[in-house]
Every structure is written in structure tokens, then in C-alpha cells.
Amino acid sequence: AQSVAQPEDQVNVAEGNPLTVKCTYSVSGNPYLFWYVQYPNRGLQFLLKYITGDNLVKGSYGFEAEFNKSQTSFHLKKPSALVSDSALYFCAVRDVRRDDKIIFGKGTRLHILP
Amino acid sequence: KAGVTQTPRYLIKTRGQQVTLSCSPISGHRSVSWYQQTPGQGLQFLFEYFSETQRNKGNFPGRFSGRQFSNSRSEMNVSTLELGDSALYLCASSSQTSGGAIDTQYFGPGTRLTVL
């Protein structure tokens, strides 16, 4: 069955430092991978996605993610963190060859320390 | 384009009652999905509708149901409410890729349901 794991419940990063939020997945076919961000009392906002092509995907607000097929990972990265990046981040996977359901990870809370 | 809208934003109900939540997708989007978000369980998929047909369903009891109208607006209904149904209910709409798969989902702000 398809699944997605975000191994860290919380990540703390000092402002200006690079950040990484980890995500690993398991699907039977080729995955569609997504990152979303959720600010307090708001719905989820789309950040970026990987479907095919270049393994490095660039998205909104300076975020990027690298698709690594051999490690089945899709980690979210940003070169220089801002306090305003503090939020809840969700990784999601969709197995379009199977049931086309989208499965979300548990979420990682990112704290950027001033 | 206007985003996904959900009404109402907040609801307070008592056990045993039923509730109907509404979602209006982005114009042109024919797919609408519903999710339940709780602190303990995270985001859980409820169901997905495409062109008025239920395309996928999560592992929720039959008390949870939904439908989609010809204008793509969707409603979800929860009957015989239980305390554990207290959650943020999120609706997402999406278009299709050229290959027919569901593309990126865009979420509404959610409806916060509290069951007393």
C-alpha cells in the first residue's frame, strides 16, 4: 500500500540557516509528490510538486525539493530560513497508476528561531 | 480566480445531530476532495468526487457521505455526530492533467466542527 512518512514531528532552525524537512514515500508505481504548508487557522497551501523530469523542483516562497528515486525521498529545502516560514508542512504522495488517492504525511512543524 | 470556499467556517453541534458542510471549488475544477484533520490523526482522506461521481473513498463509516452537483459544488454530510467527529474539515479542488489524472489540489480554509 502507498504511504508517506515524515520522520520529524518538529524541526527547529535559526533564521538565515538552511532548512530541510524530510519525507520518504512508498508507492507501487511512479509517484506524484507534493509539498503543502499550513499556517495557523488556514487551509493547506500548495508549495511544489514532482511528477516527472528534473529531480530538483522549485516552488513558492523560495522552497525547493529533491526527488531521489533510489532513496524514495522527497525532502523539502530552503537555503535561508525566514521567521515567516514557521508553519506546519505536509508531504503527500499520489499513486496515479493504482487508486489515484492522495496520502498525506503526519506533518512536520517547522520553527524558525529569530 | 476566486479560491476554494467553504461554508460555514465554524459549527458547534451536539452528539446525535447531523451536519452538512459545503464547498465551492475553483471555477473550472471538476474534482473535489474532502479531508478530516485532527491533531491525533493528521489529515485523513474522506472521499473524492469528479463530475458528480464518487471516484474514491477513504476508510470512514457510512455516517460520512457526500455528493457533488452539476456545477461542481460539493457537500458532505455527517449523521449521528460523535464527539470524535470534532475536527477541521478541508475541501480541495483540482483540475485534470492532460493524461486524465487529478492534478494539484487547492484547499479551502476549512470548516471547524465542534461536537459537544
Chai-1 contact restraints between the chains, C-beta under 6 A:
chainA,res_idxA,chainB,res_idxB,connection_type,confidence,min_distance_angstrom,max_distance_angstrom,comment,restraint_id
A,R42,B,P109,contact,1.0,0.0,6.0,A-B,restraint_1
A,G43,B,L90,contact,1.0,0.0,6.0,A-B,restraint_2
A,G43,B,F107,contact,1.0,0.0,6.0,A-B,restraint_3
A,G43,B,G108,contact,1.0,0.0,6.0,A-B,restraint_4
A,G43,B,P109,contact,1.0,0.0,6.0,A-B,restraint_5
A,G43,B,G110,contact,1.0,0.0,6.0,A-B,restraint_6
A,L44,B,F107,contact,1.0,0.0,6.0,A-B,restraint_7
A,F46,B,T104,contact,1.0,0.0,6.0,A-B,restraint_8
A,K49,B,T104,contact,1.0,0.0,6.0,A-B,restraint_9
A,V96,B,A101,contact,1.0,0.0,6.0,A-B,restraint_10
A,K101,B,N56,contact,1.0,0.0,6.0,A-B,restraint_11
A,F104,B,L43,contact,1.0,0.0,6.0,A-B,restraint_12
A,K106,B,G42,contact,1.0,0.0,6.0,A-B,restraint_13
A,G107,B,G42,contact,1.0,0.0,6.0,A-B,restraint_14
